């Protein structure tokens, strides 16, 4: 996700007995080896920036890359109308207060949950 320089924010759901539990137990200064391959092909943000209407879809923790996209400057073009379709079981499970973030970044937004 979009983080301040020299830091990283991660959204991790703790599941007992899995590596996610170990990640949740990390303390500042702990070393974490990073490796592996990236899955997916990605997309060019510059192509989106030229659009007038953008539909964004996410469920659960899949909102993390969307949050990063929003906070990294995707919304600098004030002519973009963004509709976010975000699936969560209930408001208590909403990973971020995305609706507030969208309202701050875009001229016209629609939020569907």
Secondary structure, DSSP 4 states (H G I P E B T S, - for coil): ----TT---------TTSHHHHHHT--TT------S---S----HHHHHT-SEEEEEEEGGGHHHHHHHHHTTGGG-TT-EEEEEEE-SSGGG-SS-HHHHHHHH-SEEEEE-
